[in-house]
């Protein structure tokens, strides 16, 4: 995959992951009620700083091994592809069955931590966040290190930009744009992202098999 292919797919895969309801989304809704639009970008900044640290940690291990051992890349690609396939199926099924929804009225208990710290803490408290980075995130870092520092920077920018896009939109919607982003629109976006994740899953599994057996 080219560097710009990594950027585009990292953005779309990251966007698909950000769309799924979770603790950070709930906190973003709550904070946006009290702090306004700026809450979304501030929370995501804390979330993004944590992710940059994680990328550096993962890259430190892969950089020494992945270029000289196609079996490592292949294994990670297949594992990440299988997890992407599961994510895609969950999104497609949830959208089709209307069991997934965007709760813009959730108001959990307020927290004393500032939005930057809160964004990082809430992310770490989410098991899905850890699983994502152990599977899909590791796969992308393994791909990115093949292009050196440029690849890592491009991947990180694409992934973080996806988070900023979604959570800034949520803050704007909470602040007064709900009528333009209803449940039907949300489920349509979710369904489309599910299809994209399924396609990416097939690509990564195929690439992993080629690396191991090709």
C-alpha positions in Angstrom: 0.0 0.0 0.0 1.3 3.5 -0.9 1.8 6.2 1.7 -1.3 8.1 0.5 -3.2 4.8 0.5 -2.2 4.4 4.1 -3.4 8.0 4.9 -6.8 7.5 3.2 -7.6 4.1 4.6 -6.3 5.1 8.0 -8.8 8.1 7.9 -11.7 5.9 6.8 -11.0 3.0 9.2 -10.4 5.5 12.0 -13.7 7.3 11.2 -15.5 4.0 11.2 -14.1 3.1 14.7 -14.9 6.6 16.0 -18.5 6.3 14.9 -19.2 3.4 17.2 -20.9 4.4 20.5 -18.6 4.3 23.5 -17.4 6.2 26.6 -15.6 9.0 24.7 -18.7 9.7 22.6 -20.8 9.9 25.8 -18.4 12.2 27.5 -18.2 14.4 24.4 -22.0 14.8 24.4 -22.0 15.7 28.1 -19.1 18.1 27.9 -20.5 19.8 24.8 -23.7 20.6 26.7 -21.6 22.4 29.4 -18.6 23.8 27.4 -20.0 24.2 23.9 -18.4 23.2 20.6 -14.8 23.4 21.8 -15.3 20.4 24.1 -15.1 17.9 21.2 -11.8 19.1 19.8 -10.3 19.4 23.3 -11.3 15.9 24.3 -10.0 14.5 21.1 -6.7 16.3 21.6 -6.2 14.3 24.8 -7.3 11.2 23.0 -4.9 11.9 20.1 -1.9 12.6 22.4 -2.4 9.2 24.0 -2.6 7.6 20.5 0.7 9.3 19.3 2.4 7.7 22.4 0.9 4.3 21.6 2.1 4.6 17.9 5.6 5.3 19.1 5.6 2.3 21.4 4.3 -0.1 18.8 6.6 1.3 16.1 9.6 0.8 18.4 9.0 -2.9 18.3 8.0 -3.3 14.7 10.7 -1.2 13.2 13.4 -3.7 14.3 11.6 -6.8 13.1 8.9 -6.3 10.4 11.2 -5.4 7.5 13.2 -8.6 7.9 10.4 -11.0 8.9 7.4 -11.2 6.6 5.8 -13.7 8.9 5.3 -11.0 11.6 3.6 -8.6 9.1 1.6 -11.4 7.6 0.3 -12.7 11.0 -0.6 -9.2 12.1 -2.3 -8.5 8.8 -4.5 -11.6 9.0 -5.4 -10.9 12.7 -6.2 -7.3 12.0 -8.2 -8.2 9.0 -10.3 -10.7 11.0 -11.0 -8.0 13.6 -11.9 -5.5 10.9 -14.3 -8.1 9.4 -16.0 -8.5 12.8 -16.2 -4.7 13.2 -17.7 -4.4 9.7 -20.3 -7.1 10.3 -21.3 -5.5 13.6 -21.8 -2.1 12.0 -23.7 -3.5 9.1 -26.0 -5.6 11.3 -26.5 -2.8 13.8 -27.5 -0.4 11.0 -29.7 -2.9 9.2 -31.5 -4.0 12.4 -31.7 -0.5 13.8 -30.2 -1.7 17.0 -27.4 1.0 16.9 -28.2 4.6 17.6 -26.5 7.9 18.4 -27.6 9.0 21.9 -27.3 12.8 21.8 -29.2 13.2 25.1 -26.9 11.3 27.4 -25.8 13.4 30.4 -23.5 11.4 32.6 -22.1 12.7 35.9 -19.7 15.6 35.3 -16.0 15.0 36.0 -13.5 17.4 37.5 -10.7 16.6 35.1 -10.0 19.0 32.3 -11.0 17.9 28.7 -7.5 17.1 27.7 -6.9 14.7 30.6 -10.4 13.4 30.4 -10.0 12.5 26.8 -7.0 10.3 27.6 -8.5 8.8 30.7 -11.8 7.9 29.1 -10.0 6.3 26.1 -7.8 4.1 28.4 -10.9 3.0 30.3 -12.4 1.6 27.1 -11.5 -2.1 26.5 -12.3 -1.7 22.8 -9.7 1.0 22.5 -7.0 -1.4 23.8 -8.2 -4.2 21.5 -8.3 -1.9 18.5 -4.6 -0.9 19.0 -3.5 -4.5 19.7 -5.0 -5.6 16.4 -5.9 -3.0 13.7 -3.6 -0.3 15.1 -0.7 -2.7 15.2 -1.4 -3.8 11.6 -1.3 -0.2 10.4 1.9 0.6 12.3 3.5 -2.5 10.7 2.5 -1.2 7.3 3.6 2.3 8.0 7.1 1.4 9.2 7.7 -0.1 5.8 7.8 3.6 4.6 9.9 4.8 7.5 9.1 7.9 9.5 7.0 9.4 6.7 4.7 6.4 6.8 4.2 6.7 10.6 3.5 10.4 10.4 1.0 10.0 7.5 -0.8 7.1 9.3 -1.0 9.0 12.6 -2.3 12.2 10.8 -5.0 10.2 8.9 -6.2 8.4 12.0 -6.2 11.5 14.3 -7.9 13.6 11.6 -10.8 11.1 11.6 -11.3 11.5 15.3 -11.3 15.3 15.0 -13.8 15.1 12.2 -16.3 12.9 14.0 -16.1 14.4 17.5 -16.2 17.9 16.3 -19.3 17.1 14.3 -20.9 15.6 17.5 -20.1 18.8 19.4 -21.7 20.9 16.7 -24.8 18.7 16.5 -25.2 18.8 20.3 -24.9 22.5 20.1 -27.9 22.9 17.8 -27.6 21.0 14.5 -29.5 17.8 15.5 -32.2 18.2 12.9 -29.6 17.8 10.1 -28.1 14.6 11.6 -30.9 12.3 12.7 -30.8 8.5 13.4 -31.5 7.6 9.8 -28.5 9.6 8.6 -26.3 8.1 11.3 -27.3 4.5 10.4 -26.7 5.2 6.7 -23.2 6.4 7.5 -22.6 3.4 9.9 -23.8 0.9 7.2 -21.5 2.5 4.6 -18.5 2.3 7.0 -19.3 -1.3 7.7 -19.1 -2.1 4.0 -15.8 -0.3 3.8 -14.4 -2.2 6.8 -15.4 -5.5 5.2 -13.6 -4.6 2.0 -10.5 -3.6 3.9 -10.6 -6.8 5.9 -10.5 -8.8 2.7 -7.6 -6.8 1.5 -5.5 -7.2 4.7 -6.3 -10.9 5.0 -5.2 -11.5 1.4 -2.1 -9.4 1.9 -1.2 -11.3 5.0 -1.6 -14.7 3.3 0.7 -13.5 0.4 3.3 -12.3 2.9 3.4 -15.7 4.6 2.9 -18.1 1.7 3.7 -15.9 -1.3 
